[in-house]
Amino acid sequence: MEARNHTEVSRFLLLGLTSNSDLQTTFFILFLFIYLVTLLGNLLIILAVSSDSQLHTPMYFFLTNLSFNDICLSTSTIPKMLVSLQTHNQSITYLGCLAQACFVTIFAGLENCLLVLMAYDRYVAICHPLRYTTIMNPCFCSFLSILSVLISILDSLLHSLMMLRLSFCTKLEIPNFFCEHAQILNLACSDTLINYILIYFMMIVWGGGSASGIIFSYIQIVSSIWKIPSARGKYKAFSTCGSHLSVVFLFYGTCFGVYISSALTHSSSKTEIASVMYAVVPQVMNPFIYSLRNKDMKEALRKVIIRVPSL
């Protein structure tokens, strides 16, 4: 197979979820609806927290960051797919593909960090309630958020810069609806060993470290809740963690499904479905999880919805 240097590569082809023209219209309507719901739901969360002074706490500060990140992650993948479905043009420039992969990695990594920070917030609130306001002060929360953004950007840039040294083959078809670093690597004809080592190293260190942090936090939380004498107190303490746990299981469950699917099957359709599960589903479900399971959030959303028609 003839290899071409990346400077000669002008475009990749995103094969999308289907080549059936009849299904493309259905997918366009479905994903347009999902994208609009994602935008609306997460914007309502941000507005509700911003407009209600009672929600100006570290937990809801991290929640607004998560909602904004979910909007960004969905925007980095879905609009390009919608344009491709509407125009029947599946091509994407080399730099555009690399940029999309870079943004997806940034926002997916930031989501990972924010879930860890939210777990730490719940750990401090339940295990060290008397020191909660001292530890989780606004400056410290802002520092943690900025640090998470910087780490996510540096990680993504490192992967992208390592990608620039590669040469690519004549077959430039990506069996997905958006670009990912791992899928771009599959098209390279030059040696990608260092790139894969970097990907798996960061996955183990960052992903494994984050998961370990969340697990450790909840072990401590469960241990503290178990010591609460009243059943009502136990329920009240654990209910503050219910929404976060649901989001954690949804995000990590879908990410784990992507890697398992990639490892166990060579079917492009199954890989695409797995990618939808982590790049689309958590972002549209998170607002529902937090609004349906949280009384304070329900009340704040009700006030926002009532106030909107009067604006």
N, C-alpha and C positions, 0 to 999 in steps of 0.2 A: 504494500500500500504506500503510495507516494506521500511523503510528509511535506508540510508547509510550515514555515516559521510563523509565529503569531503576528508579526508585522504585516504579513500578507493575508491574514484572515480578516475578512470584512464583516461576515455575518454568520450567525448560527441560526438553526431552525428549531423553534420550540414546537414540538409535535402536539402539545396540548393533551386534553383529556379524551378527545375523540376526533376521528376523521370523518365521521358520519355527518353530512350537512344538515340532516333533519334534527339530529341531537344537538348540534351546535346552537341552534336557536333556543332550545330548552335550557342548555347550560348557560347561555348568555343571560336569560331571564332569571335563572336560579341564582347565579353568582352576583348579578347586579342587586338582587334583593338581599342576599347575604351581606354584601358590602355596605349597602345603605343601612341595614339593621345594625351592623357593626359600628358604623360611624355614629348613628343616632344614639344607640345604647351607651357607648363609651363617652360621647359628648354630654349626655344627660348625667352620667356619673360625675364627670368633671364639674359641670354646672351646679349639681346638687351639693357637692362637697364645698365648692367655692362660695356658694351663697348662704350656707348654713354655718354659723360660727360654732355651733356645738360639735360640728364634724372636723374642726380644725385641730386634729390630733395626729400623732405619727402614723397610726394605722390607716387613716383616710388620706394622709399625705402620700403614702406609698401606693395606695389604691388609685389615686389620680395619676400618679406616674405610670402605673400599670395600664390604666385606660388609655392614656396618651400613647404609650408604647404599642398597645394593641392596634390603635388606629394607624400608626406608622408601619407596623409589620404588614397589616392587610393592604395598605396603600402601596407597599413595595412589590406586591405580587398580583393582586386582583385586577387593577385597572389595565395593566398591560395585557392580561388574558382577555378582558372584555373587548379591548380594541382589536386584538387578533381575531376573536370570534366574529366581530362585526365586519371587519374589513377582509377577512379570510387571508390575511397576510401573517404568516407565522414566523417571519424572520425577525431577528434582533441583532443589532450590531455587536461586534466583539466587545467594545468598550461598554456598551449598554448592558450586555450580559454580565460582564465582570462587575459593573456598578450595582446591578440588581443583586447578584450573589453577595456582594459586600454589604449592602443594606440589610438583606435578609439575615446575614450572620450577626450584624450589629444588634438588630432588634430582637432576634431570637436569644442571643446571649444576654441582652439587657433584661428580657423577660425572666430568664433563669436567675439573674442576680436579684431582681426585685422580689421574686418568690422567696429567696433566701432571707432578704431583709425583712419581709413581712413575717416570716417564721421567727426571726430573731426578735422582732417587735412583740409578738405574742408571748415568746419565752420570757422577756423582761417583764411584761405586763402581769403575767400569772405567777412567775417564780420570784420576782422581786418587785411587788406592787408598790411598796413604800419608796423605792428608789426610781420608779418608772419615769416620772417627769424630769428627774435629774439626769438620768442616763440618756433617755430619748428626747433630748432637747432639740429645738429647731435647727441649731447650727450643726449638731452631730448628724441629724437626719439628712440635711442638705449635703453634708460632706459625703455620707454613704451613697447618696444618689449620684452625685457628680463622679465619685470614684467608680461606681458601677458603669457609668457611661464611658468613662475614659478606658476602663479595662476592656469593654466590649468593642470600642473603636480600635484599640491597639491590636486586639486579637484578630479582628476582621481585616485590618490593613496588612497584618503579617501574612495571612493566607492569600490576600490579593496580590501582594508584592511577589510572593513565591510563585504565583501563577504566571506572572509576566515573563518568566524565564523559559516557559515551555514552548515547544513546537507542536502543531496540531496536524492531524491527518485530513484527508479529503472528505471524510464523512463527518459532517458537523451538525448532526441531528441530536437534540436533547429530548429524551422521551418524558417530558414533563411540561407543565404550563408556566414554570418560572425557572430561572437559572440558580443552581446551587454549586458550590465549589467542588463537591465530590463528583457531580455529574459532568462538570467541565473537565475534570481530571481524566474521566473515562474516555474523553475524545483526544487526549494528548498522545503523540507518538514518541515524545522524548521521555526520559526517565522521570518518573513521578514518585519514586521511593521516599524522598525527603518530604514531599508534600503530604503523602499519606501518613508518614511518621508524625508530622506536625499535627495533622487532623486528629489522629488517634491519641496523641499525647495530650492535646488540649481537651479532648473529650473526656479522657480519664481524669486529668487533674482538675479541670474546671467543672465538668459535669458531675464527676464522682465526688469532688469536694463539696459542691453545692448540695447534692443529694444527701451526703453525710451530715452536712450542717443542718439541713431540715430534719433529718431523722433524729439527730442528737437533740435538737430543740424540742421535738415532740416527745421524746423519751422523758426529758426533764419536765415538760408540761404535764404529761400523764401522771408522772410521779407526784407532782405538786397537787394536781386535782384529786388524786386518790386519797390525799391526806385531809381534804376538806370534809368535815363531819356530816353536813347536811346534803341530801340528794339534790335539793334545789340549788345549793351553792355549786355543786359539781356540774349540774346542767348549765347554769349560767356561765360558769368559767369556760366550759368546753364549747358552748354555743358560739363564743367569740372566735373560735378557731374553725368552725364548721365550713364557712365559706372558703377560707384559705385552703383548707385541706382538699376541698372539692376541686379548686382550681389547680392545685399541685398535682393531684391524681390525673386530671384531664390533660395538663401540659406534658408531664413526664410520661404518662401512659401513651399518648399519641407519638411523642418523640421516640420512645422505646419501640413502638410499633413500626416506625419508619425504618429503624436500623435492623430490626428482626426481619421485616419484609425484604429489605435489600439483601440481607445475608442468606435468607432461605429460598428466595425466588428470583428468577431472572425475568419474570413477567413485568413488562413495563406498565401495564394497566394497574397491577397491584401496587407497584411503587408509587404511581401517580395518586391512587386513592389514599395511600399512607401519607403522602406529602400534603394532600388536602386536609387530612386529619390533624396535622400539627400546625400548618400555616394558615388555616382558615377557621376551623371549628372552635379552638379555644378562645380566639379573639371575639367571636360572635356570642359565645356562651358566657363568658366572664361577667358581663353586665347583668345578665339574668341571675346568675348564681349569687352575686353580691346583693342584688336588689330584692330577690325573693326570700333570702335567708336572714336579712338584717332589718329589724324594725326601724332603727334610726334612718337607714338609707331609704326605706319605703316612705317614711314621713317627709324626708328631704326631697325625694323625687316627686311626691304628691304636690308639695309647695311649688316646685319648679314648673310642673305641668300646668298647675292652676294659674301661675303668673304669666306664662308664655302668651296666651291669647290676649292679655291686656297690654302687651308691649306694642 
